[in-house]
Amino acid sequence: MATVFKVDEAQADLSAVIDRALAGEDIVIARAGEPAVKLVPIAVQPRRKRVPGTMKGMFAFDDSFFDPLPEEELRAWEGR
């Protein structure tokens, strides 16, 4: 069975009402004595843990990648 709050009751202690909904309780907020909204938690997918090195070997750079830029291109990047 749902717990029903009047709008002003829910507004006065919104943090506690949210905590109760997150704990699994059915929360209904009523306006003028009529149920208006149901407060339910959002189902959030847990983030997968990042694993370093998962893309290792997927990219290859030849040694020229690390050479200094030509002067003309360097000026363009620097806005000169």
N, C-alpha and C positions, 0 to 999 in steps of 0.2 A: 504494500500500500504506500502511496506517495505522501510525503510530507508537504502540506500546503502552507505557503506564506502569503500574507498580504504584501502588496508592493512596498509599503512603508516599512514593514518588518524586515523584508529582504534587503532593502536599501540601507537600513540602519546597521545591519551586521552582515554585509555582503561577503566579507572574507570568510566568515564562519559558514555561511550558506554554500559558498563555493567549495570549501573544504569537505562539507558533508556530501556534496554531489560527487566530488573526486573519490570519496571513500566508497561510492557505490549506491548511495541513498537516492531514491527517486525524489526529485524536488520539483514542485509545481508552484508557480507564482500566480496569484489570482488578483484580478482587478475588478472592483465593484462586486466582490463575492463570486465571480465566475473565473474558472481556470483560464489563464491567458497564455502562459508559456511554460515549457518544461525545460529545466536546466539539466543538461547532460554533458559529461566530459567528452572532449575530442579525442578520438583514437589516433595517437601519434605513433608512427612507425619508428622504432628505435634506430638510431644511426649506427651504421656498420663501423666498426673500429678500423681506422686506417692502418694499413700495413706497409711500412717502408719497403721500397724495392719491388713493388708489384709490377712496375712498368720497365724494370731493368731489361735491357737488350732490345727494347721495342724501337729505339731510335739510335741512329748512328750519325756521328759528326766527323768529318774529316778534319785534319789539322788546320786547314785554312780558316775554319770557323772562328778560331781564336786569334787570327791575325788582326792587327789594327785596321780600322776602317780607312778607306782612301780619303784624302783630304776633302775632296768635293762632297762626298757623302757625309762626312763628319760635320762640315759646315751646314748642310741641309738639316741634319738632326739638331744642331745647336741653334738654328734660326739665324745664321749669319749670311 
